[in-house]
């Protein structure tokens, strides 16, 4: 049987790292959570998550 993939979750502590105009943008928040999961970043590593957010914002 094929293992089910885990859902991507956006941690509430990451909200402070988001730019002000992206705080209610669920599509952006989902993209951040997806990239964090794909790269294997620990959820409590805020420095790495901040760099992911900056990368996605610049695109």
LINMO-V385146 format. One record per residue. RES is the residue in one small letter. SS is DSSP state (helix for helix, strand for strand, loop for the rest). PHI is phi in degrees with one decimal (NA if undefined). Layout:
{{RES	SS	PHI} {RES	SS	PHI}}
This chain:
{{x	loop	NA} {x	loop	-74.9} {x	loop	-70.7} {x	loop	-77.4} {x	loop	-78.5} {x	loop	-74.7} {x	loop	-72.4} {x	loop	-87.8} {x	loop	-125.4} {x	loop	-93.3} {x	loop	-76.7} {x	helix	-64.7} {x	helix	-71.1} {x	helix	-80.5} {x	helix	-58.4} {x	helix	-67.6} {x	helix	-82.9} {x	loop	-74.2} {x	loop	-64.4} {x	helix	-58.8} {x	helix	-77.5} {x	helix	-104.4} {x	loop	-64.4} {x	loop	-102.4} {x	loop	-87.1} {x	helix	-67.8} {x	helix	-65.1} {x	helix	-66.6} {x	helix	-64.4} {x	helix	-66.3} {x	helix	-62.7} {x	helix	-61.2} {x	helix	-63.3} {x	helix	-66.5} {x	helix	-67.3} {x	helix	-60.8} {x	helix	-67.1} {x	helix	-64.0} {x	helix	-82.5} {x	loop	73.8} {x	loop	-80.9} {x	loop	-66.9} {x	loop	-66.1} {x	loop	-94.8} {x	loop	-86.7} {x	helix	-68.0} {x	helix	-64.9} {x	helix	-67.2} {x	helix	-68.7} {x	helix	-63.0} {x	helix	-68.0} {x	helix	-63.0} {x	helix	-61.7} {x	helix	-65.4} {x	helix	-61.7} {x	helix	-67.7} {x	helix	-66.8} {x	helix	-72.1} {x	loop	-67.6}}
